[in-house]
Amino acid sequence: MVGLGGAGGRAGAGRDAGRRSGGLTAAHRRRADLDPAVFWALLGLEARAADPGAVMVVGSVTTPSGQTARWQLGAGTDDLLADEWDGVAERLAALGHPVRLRLLRHVLHGRSTARELTEVEGIGTRGQVYHHLRQLTAAGWLRNRGSHYEVPVESVVPLLTTVLGGRR
């Protein structure tokens, strides 16, 4: 289940709906009393996925820099648990440094050159910034377009959902 694109639009659920959706107990998931206005995505996934279930990453966003991303990726639970996870370690490890997360956030906000990024207060020396940019580029979180960096459209929603998941 993969879909991506660059045309805009905003997701239908408000910020509060996303916050209320986490932390369901097993008993609550089995009950038929889930509010469809809050749990519309979960209910839709459950209607389409066979047991033992599935997970999805989905989003429709416009970044402060004006980049739009509409994207979804889904996989069955059995497939995910049967896979080796070693292949994603480098990509996830690249997000494991606070400076790299700050750099990505600044790129999403429109700072796109190494020079602009080195001017961010507390971000580090020029050499440190270039080191972090190389790590993020190698892991696929950034793309170098000459003198400009961008978060590839296919990485915007996975990045934001990874940050969201880290809030838990």
Sequence and secondary structure as in RCSB ss.txt:
>XXXX:A:sequence
MVGLGGAGGRAGAGRDAGRRSGGLTAAHRRRADLDPAVFWALLGLEARAADPGAVMVVGSVTTPSGQTARWQLGA
GTDDLLADEWDGVAERLAALGHPVRLRLLRHVLHGRSTARELTEVEGIGTRGQVYHHLRQLTAAGWLRNRGSHYE
VPVESVVPLLTTVLGGRR
>XXXX:A:secstr
 EEEES     SS HHHHHHHS   HHHHHSS   TTTSHHHHHHHHH  TT EEEEEEEEE TTS EEEEEEEE
EHHHHHHS SGGGHHHHHTTSSHHHHHHHHHHHTT  BHHHHHTSTTS  HHHHHHHHHHHHHTTS EEETTEEE
  HHHHHHHHHHHHHHT 
